[in-house]
């Protein structure tokens, strides 16, 4: 199976196969997850200085911040997987 990549904004890509969750950064538990990842050194900021709108949690416990809305990232995930399936047939 080919590795599927999702654009999370500004040309940054993450592996769709290793993605656990795409969530909004507004709740206290998510803010705690971001803080913990920062302390552990597993936080990746892909916002380019813009406001964080989505938090992407990976299988490896890396936490990635994106300036895109969670819905936008999720739609790109769905669009990419549909397009790759058709291209592989």
N, C-alpha and C positions, 0 to 999 in steps of 0.2 A: 504494500500500500504506500502510495506517495505521501510525503508530508504536506499537509494543508496549512497554508499560512493565512492569517487574517490581518488586514491593515487596521491598526488601532490609531491611525492618524499620523500625519507628517512623514509618511513613508515607512513608519515602524511596523514591524510584523511580529506576530506571535504564532506559535504552533497550535492549531486548532485541536490536535490530538491530545495535548497536554493541558488544555484549559479546563478548569473546574467550575468557575463562576464569573459572571460579569454583573457587578452590583453598583448601586449608587453609593457615593461616599458620605451621605448625609447622616446616617445613624451612628450612635455611639459605639456599638460593637465593631462596625467597619472602621471607624476612626482608630479604635484600639488595635485592630489588625494592622492598619497602616503604621501606627507607632511602633508596634512590636517588630514589624518587618524592617523598619528603619534602624532600630536598635541592633537587629541581627545582621544587617547589611544585605538583606534580600529584597529591598525596595528598589524598583526601577521606575524612575520618573520620566515618562514619555510625553509630558504635557508641553514642553518647550516654553515654560513660564506662564502658560495659560491656566485657567481655573480647572481643577480636577472635576470631571463629570462622571467618569466611570472608573471603577477599580476592578482589575482583572486578576483573579486568583488562579495560580498555576499549580499543577501536581507537585512541583518541586518546592512548594511553599514560597515561591517568589510572588511578590505582589507588584503589579504594574499599574501605574496611574496613567489615565488617558484623558485628553481634553474632549473626546467625543462622548455623546450620550450613550448610556448602556444599550438603548434600543438600536442605535446606529451600528454599534459593534456587533450586536446579535444579528441584525439584518445582513451585515457583511459576511458573517459566519454562514448564515443560511444561503446567501447568494453564491458564495464561493464553493460550498459543498455541492450545490445543485449544478453549477457550471462545470466543476471538475468531473462529476459523475458522467455527465453527458459527453465531455471531451474524451473520456477514457473508453467509451463504448465503441 
